[in-house]
Amino acid sequence: MNTEEYIPARLSDDYGSIIDSNGCSVAYEDPRVVHVLTDITNPLTVRLVQAVYAKHGKRCRPAGQLDHGVMQYAKTVCSGRECLPMISMAGGMVKDAKVHRHKDDICIYTTLDQEGPCQNGAWPLVWRSFCRRLNVKHLIPGINRNTVPFHLGLSDSHLKAINDSILLGDLFEEARNALTVAAQNPATARQEFDRGFARFTETLKTSDDSLDRMLSDWAEAVKRIPLSLGIAEVPKVLIIGGLNLMFVHEPVSAYLLEQGIAPKVVDVADGACWVESEGTIRLGFEKGLMTPGEQFTFKPAREDRSSALKIRRSRLGVKMIESRLLRFRAAMGESGLLFDRHHRYADVVAAGHPYASGNSFTETTATVGRFILSSKDHLYDGFVNLGAFNCQPAMNAQAILRFLAGRSDQPYVAIDCEGPWLSTSQHRLLETLSVRAKRHKADGRKRR
């Protein structure tokens, strides 16, 4: 098949089915259809989502984490000027198409989706270009299961379970990191954790028990693992930086764990709330409201039904994310392993707004706000502001936080990642941060 003959697969005009590269209509329920998760990188989240798909009788597979191999595959279609999340998802797609895809598979590559000003506002055009250059039949890249009509044929319960799994994956990771540092025998503790998590995913796949019951059972089991330190005594570092963190944090998290420090990556929920808040912020600004406090509380005129509907949807989306996260945190908190403190998204952007206006709808505001509120909590012993190459919101946040962090006694470093690795100088930055974070924790014990 030459390039001139290539016809990309796509969703039908009414989004009710798939049109494959032969021009045939294919139902979402067709056994050839497989969802490839390029937008989910946390291995724990992947296992949860795979269990959900298995329960609902549908196929999915992960594209995997960003690594050297994925970046090599990305060279097939990328120029190198793209941001790392784009490179990660493109490389995952290429690798899947060349290595894992069966010749009859009709693959939907699920990805992030948001209008901008982030680079992903242009991704729909980029994905079409990449797909043509790859020249493989029956690939549909750049699709977000939450935003397209009919949700790729997923039922409401299936879609809800996937979104719950994305929130839960971050909480399980938080618990595992705390356990790794606090356990009497870290290796044995990790094995116990893995067994408990495997039981949870198997129950998720096969049982109709409530999620609250399943989480309580998990918490009851893991809290029996012996600890040498109370979780409050464990040095902790918060890694901030926006949605790009899911693609680049792994080397930083692994290094901190090696140093006996529990890393916490800001929950994906923060990024999801940012996306959901778009209608609230943009419409509020359009109405002349300049601050998040005004935008998150104003009520459109009764006759302005269109605005009222947009606002209602946006606020409901944020509220649902936050209420589910708080519910899961409460259930899993029985384990004694969770340590992060939740902040309402409206409060986060309100804190960041004086330094980086939220009216441009940028992640910079949330990153700055999260640092400010978490600093005031005095829960963490250090902060890593982690930015991905070619991510302008991350670079803007680093410029602003350099000033704010300089006024704080809490250790802080800013790191730019060009791939899933750390340079020698970045290792030295983290080494210094680790020493200072442990000292900060020790000084806090003395003050108490």
C-alpha positions in Angstrom: 0.0 0.0 0.0 1.6 3.3 -1.0 0.9 6.7 0.6 -1.5 7.8 -2.1 -3.8 4.9 -1.4 -3.8 5.4 2.4 -7.2 6.2 3.9 -7.1 7.0 7.7 -9.6 5.4 10.0 -11.9 7.7 11.9 -15.0 8.0 14.0 -18.2 8.4 12.0 -19.6 11.9 11.5 -22.3 11.2 14.2 -19.6 9.5 16.5 -21.9 6.4 16.7 -19.4 4.0 15.1 -15.9 3.6 13.6 -15.1 4.0 9.9 -12.1 1.8 9.2 -9.4 2.4 6.5 -11.5 0.3 4.1 -14.4 2.7 4.5 -16.5 0.1 6.4 -18.6 1.0 9.4 -17.4 -0.9 12.5 -19.4 -1.0 15.8 -17.5 0.0 19.0 -18.4 -3.5 20.3 -16.6 -5.3 17.5 -13.9 -7.6 19.0 -11.3 -6.1 16.7 -11.5 -2.8 18.4 -8.9 -2.1 21.1 -8.3 1.0 23.2 -4.6 1.8 23.6 -3.9 3.9 26.7 -1.3 6.5 25.6 -2.7 8.9 28.2 -2.2 6.7 31.2 1.4 6.1 32.4 1.1 5.2 36.1 1.6 1.4 36.1 -0.8 1.0 39.1 -3.5 3.0 37.2 -3.0 0.9 34.1 -3.7 -2.3 36.0 -6.8 -0.8 37.5 -8.1 0.4 34.1 -7.3 -3.0 32.5 -9.3 -4.7 35.2 -12.3 -2.3 34.4 -12.1 -3.1 30.7 -11.9 -6.8 31.4 -15.0 -6.6 33.6 -16.9 -4.9 30.8 -15.7 -7.3 28.1 -13.7 -4.8 26.1 -10.1 -4.8 25.0 -7.4 -2.4 26.0 -3.6 -2.3 26.4 -1.1 0.2 27.7 1.3 2.1 25.5 3.7 2.1 28.4 5.8 4.7 30.2 8.1 7.2 28.4 11.6 5.6 28.1 14.5 5.6 25.7 12.9 3.1 23.4 9.6 5.0 23.2 11.5 8.1 22.3 13.3 6.2 19.5 10.0 5.1 18.1 8.7 8.7 18.3 11.5 9.8 15.9 9.5 8.0 13.2 6.9 10.9 13.2 8.2 13.6 15.5 10.7 16.4 14.8 12.0 16.8 18.4 10.4 20.2 18.8 7.2 18.7 20.3 6.7 18.7 24.1 7.5 15.5 26.0 3.9 14.4 26.5 3.3 14.6 22.8 6.6 12.7 22.1 5.6 10.1 24.7 2.1 9.5 23.3 3.3 9.5 19.6 6.2 7.1 20.5 3.7 4.8 22.3 1.4 4.8 19.3 4.2 4.0 16.9 5.6 1.2 19.1 2.1 -0.3 19.6 1.4 -0.2 15.9 4.7 -1.8 15.0 5.2 -4.3 17.9 1.9 -5.1 19.6 -0.8 -4.6 17.1 -2.4 -7.6 15.4 -3.0 -7.0 11.7 -6.8 -7.1 12.2 -6.8 -4.7 15.2 -8.7 -1.4 14.9 -6.8 0.7 17.4 -8.1 3.8 19.2 -5.3 5.7 20.9 -6.7 7.6 23.8 -5.0 10.8 24.5 -5.2 14.1 26.4 -7.6 16.6 24.9 -7.9 20.4 25.7 -8.2 23.4 23.5 -5.2 25.4 24.7 -3.2 27.6 25.1 -1.2 24.5 25.7 0.3 22.9 22.6 -2.3 20.2 22.8 -4.8 22.6 21.2 -3.1 21.8 17.9 -2.8 18.1 18.5 -5.8 17.0 16.4 -4.0 18.3 13.3 -0.7 16.8 14.4 -2.2 13.4 15.0 -3.7 13.3 11.5 -0.3 14.2 10.0 1.5 11.5 12.2 -1.0 8.9 11.2 -0.6 9.5 7.5 3.2 9.4 7.8 3.0 6.1 9.8 0.9 4.7 6.9 -0.7 1.9 8.9 -4.4 0.9 8.4 -7.1 1.1 11.1 -5.4 3.5 13.5 -7.4 6.4 15.2 -5.1 8.6 17.3 -5.8 11.6 19.4 -9.2 10.6 20.9 -10.4 11.4 24.5 -12.9 9.0 25.8 -14.5 11.6 28.0 -15.1 14.4 25.5 -16.4 12.6 22.3 -20.1 11.9 22.0 -21.1 8.3 22.9 -17.7 8.0 24.7 -16.3 5.4 22.2 -19.2 3.1 23.0 -18.3 2.9 26.7 -21.3 2.7 29.1 -21.7 5.3 31.8 -20.7 2.7 34.5 -17.6 1.7 32.4 -16.5 5.3 31.9 -17.1 6.2 35.5 -15.0 3.3 36.6 -12.1 4.3 34.3 -12.1 7.8 35.7 -12.3 6.5 39.3 -9.3 4.3 38.5 -7.3 7.3 37.3 -7.9 9.0 40.7 -7.2 5.8 42.7 -3.9 5.1 40.9 -2.4 8.3 42.4 -3.6 7.4 45.9 -2.2 3.8 45.6 1.1 5.3 44.5 1.1 7.7 47.4 0.5 4.8 49.9 3.2 2.6 48.3 5.8 5.4 48.4 5.1 6.0 52.1 5.2 2.3 52.9 8.5 1.9 51.0 10.2 4.5 53.3 8.4 3.7 56.6 8.3 -0.1 56.6 10.5 -2.2 58.9 11.4 -4.4 56.0 10.9 -2.4 52.7 11.3 -5.4 50.4 8.8 -7.6 52.3 6.5 -4.6 52.6 6.5 -4.0 48.9 5.7 -7.7 48.3 2.8 -7.5 50.7 1.6 -4.3 49.0 1.8 -5.9 45.6 -0.2 -8.9 46.7 -2.9 -6.6 48.3 -3.1 -4.5 45.2 -3.4 -7.7 43.0 -6.3 -8.9 45.2 -7.9 -5.4 44.8 -7.6 -5.4 41.0 -8.9 -9.0 40.8 -11.9 -8.0 42.9 -12.4 -5.0 40.8 -12.5 -7.2 37.7 -14.9 -9.9 39.0 -16.9 -8.5 41.9 -19.9 -6.3 42.2 -18.9 -5.1 45.7 -19.0 -1.3 46.3 -15.8 0.5 45.7 -15.9 1.8 49.3 -16.1 -1.7 50.7 -13.2 -2.9 48.5 -11.0 0.1 49.5 -11.8 -0.5 53.2 -10.8 -4.2 52.8 -7.5 -3.1 51.1 -6.8 -0.6 53.9 -7.5 -3.1 56.6 -5.0 -5.5 55.1 -2.1 -3.2 54.4 -2.2 -1.4 57.8 -1.0 -4.7 59.3 2.4 -4.3 57.6 4.9 -3.4 60.4 6.4 0.1 60.2 9.6 1.4 61.7 8.5 5.1 61.3 5.1 6.8 61.7 4.0 8.3 58.5 4.2 11.8 60.1 7.9 11.1 60.7 8.7 10.3 57.1 10.5 13.0 55.1 8.2 14.0 52.2 8.7 16.0 49.0 5.9 17.3 46.8 6.5 17.2 43.0 4.6 19.9 41.2 4.3 20.9 37.6 1.0 20.2 35.8 -0.3 17.3 33.8 3.1 16.8 32.1 4.3 15.2 35.4 2.7 11.9 34.6 5.2 11.5 31.7 8.5 12.7 33.4 8.4 12.3 37.2 9.5 8.6 37.4 13.3 9.3 37.6 12.8 12.0 40.2 10.4 9.8 42.3 12.8 6.8 42.1 15.8 8.9 43.2 13.9 10.4 46.2 12.8 6.9 47.3 16.4 5.7 47.2 17.2 8.5 49.6 14.6 7.5 52.1 12.2 10.3 51.1 8.5 9.7 50.2 7.7 11.6 47.0 4.1 12.8 46.2 3.3 13.7 42.7 0.4 16.2 42.5 -2.7 14.2 41.8 -3.9 14.0 38.2 -7.1 15.3 39.7 -5.6 18.8 39.7 -5.1 18.6 36.0 -8.5 17.1 35.4 -10.1 20.0 37.4 -8.1 22.5 35.4 -9.5 21.0 32.1 -13.1 20.9 33.6 -12.8 24.5 34.9 -12.3 25.9 31.4 -16.0 26.8 30.9 -16.1 28.6 34.3 -13.0 30.6 33.8 -13.5 31.5 30.1 -17.1 32.4 30.5 -16.5 34.3 33.7 -13.8 36.4 32.0 -16.1 37.0 29.0 -18.6 38.4 31.5 -15.9 40.8 32.9 -15.1 38.8 36.0 -11.4 38.9 36.7 -10.7 36.8 39.7 -11.3 33.0 40.4 -13.4 33.9 43.4 -15.8 35.8 41.2 -15.7 33.3 38.3 -16.4 30.2 40.5 -19.4 31.8 42.3 -21.2 34.0 39.8 -24.6 33.1 38.5 -25.6 33.9 34.9 -28.8 35.7 34.2 -31.8 33.4 34.1 -32.5 34.2 30.5 -28.9 33.4 29.5 -29.5 29.7 29.3 -26.5 28.9 27.2 -24.1 30.4 29.7 -25.9 28.8 32.6 -25.6 25.4 31.0 -21.8 25.8 30.3 -21.2 27.0 33.9 -23.2 24.2 35.4 -21.4 21.5 33.4 -18.0 23.0 34.2 -18.6 23.3 37.9 -20.3 19.9 38.2 -17.2 18.4 36.5 -14.9 19.9 39.1 -17.2 19.0 41.9 -17.5 15.4 40.9 -13.7 15.0 40.6 -13.1 16.5 44.0 -15.9 14.7 45.8 -14.8 11.3 44.5 -11.1 12.0 45.3 -12.1 13.0 48.9 -14.2 9.9 49.3 -11.5 7.6 48.1 -8.9 9.4 50.3 -11.1 8.9 53.3 -11.6 5.2 52.6 -7.9 4.5 51.9 -6.9 6.7 54.8 -7.8 3.9 57.1 -4.5 2.3 56.0 -2.5 5.1 57.7 -0.4 5.4 54.6 -1.9 8.5 52.9 -0.4 11.8 53.8 -1.2 14.5 51.2 -3.7 17.3 52.1 -6.5 18.1 49.6 -7.1 21.7 48.5 -10.2 22.8 46.6 -9.2 23.6 43.0 -11.0 27.0 43.3 -8.7 27.8 46.3 -5.6 26.6 44.4 -6.2 28.9 41.4 -7.2 31.8 43.7 -3.9 31.5 45.5 -1.9 31.4 42.2 -3.9 34.1 40.5 -2.1 37.2 41.9 1.2 35.9 40.5 -0.1 34.3 37.2 -3.5 35.4 36.0 -5.8 32.4 35.5 -7.7 34.4 32.8 -5.2 33.1 30.2 -6.3 29.6 31.2 -2.9 28.2 31.9 -1.6 25.5 34.2 0.9 28.0 35.6 -1.7 29.4 37.9 -2.5 26.0 39.5 1.2 25.1 39.8 1.9 28.4 41.6 -1.2 28.1 43.8 -0.5 24.5 44.8 3.0 25.5 45.9 1.7 28.4 48.0 -1.0 26.4 49.7 1.2 23.4 50.3 4.0 25.6 51.7 1.5 27.0 54.3 0.5 23.5 55.3 4.1 22.7 56.5 3.4 19.1 55.5 6.3 18.7 53.1 10.0 18.9 53.7 10.8 20.0 50.2 9.4 20.8 46.7 10.5 19.8 43.2 9.1 22.0 40.4 9.4 19.6 37.5 8.9 20.9 34.0 9.0 19.1 30.7 11.0 20.4 27.7 9.0 22.7 25.5 6.2 23.2 28.1 5.7 26.9 28.4 3.3 26.8 31.4 5.9 24.8 33.3 8.7 27.3 32.4 6.5 30.2 33.4 5.8 28.6 36.8 9.5 28.1 37.4 10.2 31.8 36.8 7.5 32.8 39.3 8.2 30.3 41.9 11.9 31.1 42.0 11.0 34.3 43.7 8.4 32.8 46.1 10.6 29.8 47.0 13.4 32.2 47.9 11.3 33.6 50.7 10.5 30.2 52.2 12.6 28.1 54.5 11.4 24.9 52.8 13.9 23.3 50.3 13.0 23.8 46.7 14.5 23.0 43.3 13.4 23.4 39.7 14.3 20.8 37.1 13.7 20.8 33.3 13.4 17.3 31.8 14.4 16.6 28.2 13.5 12.9 28.6 13.0 10.1 31.1 16.4 10.6 32.7 18.4 13.0 35.0 21.6 14.7 34.2 24.6 14.8 36.5 23.8 18.4 37.6 20.1 17.4 38.2 21.2 14.5 40.4 23.3 17.0 42.4 20.3 19.3 42.8 18.2 16.4 44.0 21.0 15.2 46.3 21.2 18.7 47.9 17.4 18.8 48.2 17.3 15.3 49.8 19.9 16.4 52.5 18.0 19.6 53.2 14.6 17.8 53.3 15.9 15.3 55.9 17.3 18.2 57.9 14.1 20.0 57.6 12.2 17.0 59.0 14.7 16.6 61.8 14.4 20.3 62.8 10.7 20.0 62.8 10.9 17.1 65.2 13.1 19.1 67.5 10.6 22.0 67.4 7.8 19.7 68.5 
